[in-house]
Amino acid sequence: MTILPAMTSGMRIRQRLPLLIGGLILGVIIAFSFTSYRGVNDAAFEVAEDRLRSLTHQLAETFRVLARDLRATIQAAAQDPSVRDCIRTPRPASYTAATEVLEPLVPPRDRAVLAVELWNARCERVLAVPQPMESACANIQKEFKDYGGKPDSCVIAPLRPSGDLMIYPVIAAVLEEGQPAGYLVQWRRLGWAEQARELAKLLGTPGGCFLGNDRGRIWSDLATLVPPPPVEVRETSQIQRYRRENNQRVIGLAERITGTPWFVLIELQEEVVLAPGARFLQRVTAIGLVLLAIGLGCAWLLSRRITAPLHSLTAAATAIAGGDYSRTVDIRTGDELEELSNAFNTMVARVRDSRQELESRVRERTAELQERTAELQERNAELDAFAYSISHDLRSPLRHIDGFIDLLQKHAAGMLDEKGNRYLRIVRESSEQMAALIDDLLSFSRMRRAEMEMACLDLDNLVHEVIAELDRDSHGRRVVWNVGKLPLVRADRSMIRQVLLNLLGNALKYTRPREEAMIEVGAAGDAGELRGQVVVFVRDNGVGFDMKYAHKLFGVFQRLHGETEFEGTGIGLANVRCIISRHGGRAWAEGVVDRGATFYFSLPAVEKGN
Amino acid sequence: MMTDLREILLAEDSLKDVELILAALEDHKLANEITVVNDGAQALDYLYCRGSFSSRRRVNPGLVLLDIKMPKVDGLEVLRILKSDENLKTIPVVILTSSREEKDLFESYRLGVNSYVVKPVNFHEFMEAVKALGVYWGIINEPPPKAGKASA
């Protein structure tokens, strides 16, 4: 029972259920048929054996009675005085008298009787009616002694073939003072064999009916000589099973016929015996096939009943997975499947409701977000305009301060002392610093608003160009530039130029305390969240920074070093981050105090083949 | 050498800038006569000899120095009117402004400005710039022939 489910585990229910049920029905049918067939066969054998025993016995009894009558007739004739006289004094008169007695023993109509002979004790044929049986020469005296017994008895001797016939003698002693003086012999063929066959037919013996001697291999089918049965049937009164020479299986039983040296053997063909079993098997098989067909049909209907709702559930689930929440399943089977479909419909309704709720929430949020975005954009524009006008309006007063200080210096050169001149110088320096701040702020604001012209950009060339420009301002310093192979990117040339100017310029600036500045520019692999992007890094051996302040590096006007250490307004890296993020990339930095810093930025890579 | 020095019209709303520009020009001994106006409307009045300038000599100035951010009519508007007037369009116009904005630059050149100069914050640079302007446009550059009379 565990094999079937294992075999059908990969199948669909629609196939598996009929297969399982069909298998079960088939198994039951086969087991039932087999045991029933065995039972029917056993019963048929039993019946056949009973019949065989009774037939055999009846036949043996019939033959016994026939033999007894034969013996009585011959014995009676043997006691006739003219017969004795004929043996004692063989004269023509006594021959005639004896012939008269013997002739009735050979009735011309009886085809079973062949001849009657009279023998003397010297084994000489004295008389024969109608003629002697030359073909069946035999030692009558010996046969009488062998099979007979007492002198006053009559014996039937064994069968023997004679031409086409099976013949046998019935011998009675002719007594003279209690001693056998001669023998009266009646030669018979199995004449009444036809009657016996009729009898056998009447008794209904399909198969064969045989007579055989109790010794030797002579067997007859009541008419002619036939081959003996292949097994010894005479020793035992058991039913034997064996194969006949025509290869037929038979069961046979032999019984001695009392008063004769014969056995009667009746054989039944197994085929005939087993015919009811075979018929039964045919019928059972036919019924089994019908049952199997009905079972398979029922199983198919049942599986359809189960799988059809499952299919409609699957179809509905697929439709719902595709976004069609209006689908429901209508199953009215009144069983667990209907419960399942009801639960399914409820679930779909819930999912639909919560999805609608979610969607409306998302819509609300999106609207809010759009509003906020518009607001922010407006604010941004305002801020930009503000920054623009501020930087404009701030420049004029600065210019005035600078200009009038100059005029004042010229005008009051002689009147001011050392201190006064220093104050003027400080005022001027301050105004210059403010001008630088404003210029940077302006450029930052411009960078945020400027249109980008995206093009395929060779970073290699651009880096070398920027280095050449920076080198002009780094006279007297030992700077080792180490530029690796850089990829093509898609970017705005002037903006990326600004980025490189800022980063390489910073590297140059913050390596100033080093005897030999080492600045490396290269490309890192694209991996993780930066897939499809090119990562470029600028590494220096400068003063570095504390990672604690890394988040401040890219802010506007954020500086990690004092004015006196390194000049600058703190707008460069803010510009870098702004430009890179406008390109869809990312900028970040790593550093260790006094060990140098590495700045990274990522840009969209140019796809190969473009 | 400086036989026919043309007048220079300076349109600038910031009096301090005017003073600095004049100081610069003076410092470099430019002898051209300089007329100063403080907004675009006055500049147009001057060019068209109307209003308070109706009595001036009807000769076009040799150079107009224009600030962009001015009250009433801004510099770009003045430039537009000037360059679209047959009589005035030959006058060299230099925008002298603190704006480095691309859109201002673009608009100015589109309207036909002759030169665009960003006022440096640093006084020395400013002086140099103004001086260069004065020398170039007032002395070196040949004005267009038959500089027409200012229109009525």
Contacts between the chains, C-beta under 8 A, distances in Angstrom:
chain1	res1	chain2	res2	distance
A	388	B	101	7.1
A	392	B	69	7.2
A	392	B	98	5.7
A	392	B	99	6.1
A	395	B	98	4.5
A	395	B	119	7.5
A	395	B	121	5.9
A	396	B	14	6.0
A	396	B	16	7.8
A	396	B	17	6.9
A	396	B	98	5.8
A	398	B	121	5.1
A	399	B	17	7.2
A	399	B	20	7.3
A	399	B	98	7.2
A	399	B	119	6.1
A	399	B	120	7.6
A	399	B	121	4.9
A	399	B	123	7.4
A	399	B	126	6.5
A	400	B	14	7.7
A	400	B	16	4.4
A	400	B	17	7.3
A	400	B	20	7.1
A	402	B	121	6.0
A	402	B	122	6.0
A	402	B	123	4.4
A	402	B	126	7.7
A	403	B	16	7.5
A	403	B	20	4.3
A	403	B	23	7.7
A	403	B	123	4.3
A	403	B	126	6.4
A	404	B	16	7.4
A	404	B	20	7.6
A	405	B	123	7.3
A	406	B	123	4.1
A	406	B	124	7.1
A	406	B	127	7.9
A	407	B	20	7.8
A	407	B	23	6.3
A	407	B	123	8.0
A	431	B	121	7.3
A	432	B	121	7.4
A	432	B	122	6.8
A	435	B	121	4.0
A	435	B	122	7.3
A	442	B	100	6.8
A	446	B	101	7.6
A	446	B	102	7.6
A	450	B	102	7.5
